[in-house]
Amino acid sequence: MVEVKEFWRWKEYNWKNPDIQWKDAAVITAGVDVGSVSSQAVVMCDNEIYAFANMRTGSDSPNGALNAMKWALEDTGMTLDDIHCKVGTGYGRVNVPFADRAITEIACHAKGANYMYGPTVRTIMDMGGQDCKAIRCDEKGKVVSFLMNDKCAAGTGRGMESFASLLGVSIEEVGELSLQVEEEPPPVSNTCVVFAKTEATGLLRSGWSTEKVLAAYCSAMAHRVVSLLERIGMEEDFAITGGIAKNVGVVSRLEKELGVKALKPRYDTQIAGAMGAALFAKALVEKGENR
């Protein structure tokens, strides 16, 4: 039997903080971010991250939310009943069966980025599986304005997965490989993933290396993101959230076009939305609005 390697798959994992005893916490909250591609669950004890999980959503949003939450709580001894407030966010936020409240991913990513990067953040680029969002926020992580590009998978995690599958390259290696070119090629011209894949196939047949094609695609992704940031009016400090934030090929080209270095995250960039949701849950508990 021939093993079929799914090149587009990224690593799923969970984590818990060994230094926190959750039974000693006064307030325990959770945020679940159900995206079109991935789902994250974050558990916080008194506003400190205790545990989280990052996994693929699958075809069923409610199950995706439950699976992410169960995995975050694995081997902790904690149950859903021990959590004072649970907030759902993301593409499937209304389908989180155990959530006490649903809050938009725009607000949650801004709040999460404020926690992850610090209060100096003013502009956030969330590069997710289905869309890209440019967000302006204040020192408390409150949204001031935002713009979203959700017309096509180009420039998103879904588009990058599609390209990795086409080229037979591990999704985690795409960024590094795209930088292994002697000269930067022109970006792919098509803005649609379907046509971009056709263009990439043509470039490979004409003699382009895999690295050169990846460089052209990463460059195109970065350029589309820059245009979104220019429209919203970028202000430093600048931070990136979402899965594409882990792609050094896109990030380095984005920084070069902007002439700005993105802040370095303290946590996994994919958990920013769930983290923000857990922080909102804490505020709801403090206001007595958690039930």
N, C-alpha and C positions, 0 to 999 in steps of 0.2 A: 504493500500500500504506500502510495506516494504522499508524503506530508505536504499539505498546502500551507505555505507561510503567509500569514496576513501582515504584510509589510506596514499597513497603515495603523496597526494597533499600537497604542502607547501604553506604558506601564501603569497598571492600576495598583493602588496601595492604600494602607491605612496606617495611622500613627496615634500614639497616646503619650502624654507627658508623664514620665515616671516620677517627677518631683511634686505632682499635685495629688492630694488625697481628696477625691471628690466629695466624700461624706462630710468633710470639714467646711465645705463651701456654703455660704449663706444663700447665694442665688446661682442656680444652674440653668443655662439657656442653650438652645440649639437653633441652628439655621440650616436649611436644606435648599440648595440651588439645583433645580432640575432643568438642565439644558437639553438642547436637541441632540447633542453628541455625548456629553458627560454629565454626571450628577455628583455633587459634593455635599457632605454633611459635616458640620462643625459643631462641637460641643464646647461651651465655655463655662468655666467656674469662676464667678466673681470677676468677669471680663478678662480672664486669662484662658488661652487656648488649652483645653484638656485633651481633646481627641478630635481626629477628623478622618474622613475617608474620601477617596477620589476614584470613581469608577464610571464605566460606560452606562448610559441611561437605558439602552435597549429600546424595545418597541412599545413599552408600557410605562408611562410616566409615574402612576401611583406605585407600581412595583419598583421602579427605579429609585424613587424617594425612599421607600421602605428598605430596600437592599442597602442603599448608601448609609442610612441611619443605623441599621443593624450592624453593618461592618465597622462603623465608627465606634459603636458600643461594645464590640466583641472583646471578651476577656477583661472587661472593666467592672463587671458586677452591677453596672447601672442599667436601669430600664427606662422606658419612655415616661413612666409614672414618676420617676425621680426628677424629671426635668420640669422646671416651673413654667417655662414658656417656649413654644416652638414656632418659628416663622418660616414660611415657604417663600421662595423667590425663583426667578428664572422663567424660562419658556413654559414650564409646566407647574408654575407656582400654585395654580388653583386646583391641581391634582395631587397635592400632598395630603394624604388622608388624615394624618395626625396633627397637622398644623393648627395652631390657635389663630393665626393671622397670615395673610399673604401680602407681601410688599414688593413693589416693582424692582427688577434687577438694576435699573439705573440708580435708584436710591441706595440699594444694598452695595453695589460696587463702589460707589463714592464713599460710603461709610467704611467699607472694608479696606479700601485703599488708604484712607485716612489713618486707620489703625496699623496697617501693614507698613506704610512708608513714612508716616508721621504727619503732623499738622501743616507742614509747609507745602504739601501737594496742592496744586491749583488746577492742573489739567491731567485727566486720566484717559488713556486709550485702552478700552476693553476689547480684546481681539478674541472672540469666542468661536464656538463651533458653527453657528449659523449666521451671525452678524458681527459688525464692528460698531462700537459706540464711542464717540468722543464726548467726554463729560468735563464740564467746568464745575468746581466746587469751592467752598470757603474753608476756613481753617478748622471747622468742626466736621467737615465731610458732608455738608449739606449741598445738594445740587443747586447750581446757579443756572446752568443751561446745558443742553446736550443735543447731539445730532447722531442719527443712526443710519447705517447702510445695511439694509436687509433685502435688497433687490436680487442679489445673486450670491452664490457660495464663494465666488472669487474674493480673495482677501480674507477668508475665514479658515477655521480649523477643518471644516468639511472639505473645502477646496484643497487644502494641503494634504489631507489624507488621500484624496483622489489622485493627486499627483504622485505621492509616494507609492501608491499601489501600481500606477501606470509604469513607473520607472523601476519598480522592484527594489526600493530603498526603504530602510527602516525609518519611520517617522521621526525617531529621535536623532537620526544622523543627517537629516536633510539640511539643517542649518550649517553644520560644520562642512559638509561636502560642497555646499553652494559657495563657500569662501575659498575653495581650492581651485581657483582659476587665476591664470596669469594676468588676464585682462577682463574687466567687467563687460559682459555682453549687453546689448540693448534688451530692455525688458520685453516679455511676451506682449504682443499688441492687443490680444483679445481680452475683453473683460468678463466673458462668460467662461465658466470652467469647462463646459463641453467643447467649445471652440478652442480654448487654450490647450486642452489635451490633444486636439487634432493638430494644432500648430506645433506642439512639443514633439509629437510623433514625426511630423515632417522634418523638424530640425534634427532629430536623431538620425533619420534616414539620410539627411544631407551631410552627415559627418560630425555633428556636434556631440561632445561628450555628455555623459549624464550630469557631471558637475556643472557644465556650462548651461545646460537646460534648467537645472535647479537654480542657478544664479539668476537666470533671466526671469524665472517665476517669482523668486523671493524679492527681486528688485521691483517687479510689477506690484506685488502685494504691498511693499513698503510705500510705493508711490501713491497707491490708492488711499492708504491710511493718511499720508501727508495732506492730501487734498481735503480730507474730512477735517483734519485738525486746523488747516488754514481757514476753512469756512467758519469754524466755531470761534477762532481767534485764540491761539495757544498762549498760555501764560505759564511761566515756570513757578514751582517745580513741576516736573513732568514724570508721570509714572505709567507703567503698562500692567494690565491684568489680563487674565485669560491664558489659554493654552499656548497661543502663538508667542506669548512673551518668553517662552522657553526656547524659541527658535532664534539662535544667534545670527543666522543669515538674514532674517527679516529685521530683527532689532538693530543690528549694526548698520544696515542700509537706511533704516528709518532715522537713526540718530545722525547719520551723515547728511541726509537731505534736510533735516531740521536744523542741524548745527547745534544740537543740544544732546547731552547725555541723560538717559533715563536713570531714575533712582534705582538702587539695588534693593530688591525685596528681602524682608526678613523671613517670609514664609512662601510656600508654594503659591504661585500667582493664580492658579486655578481655583483656590479656595476663597478668593476675595469676596465673591458674592455671598457665599454661605456664611463667611465671617461677619459681613455686614448685617446679614439677617439675624445672626445670634446677638449682635450688639443692639439691634432694634428690639429684640426680645427682652433684653435686660432693661431697656428704657420702659417697655410696656409693663414689666413687673414692678418697677419703681413707681409707676403711675397707677398701679392697681388695675390695669386694663388688659391683663393677660388671659382672662377667661371670658 
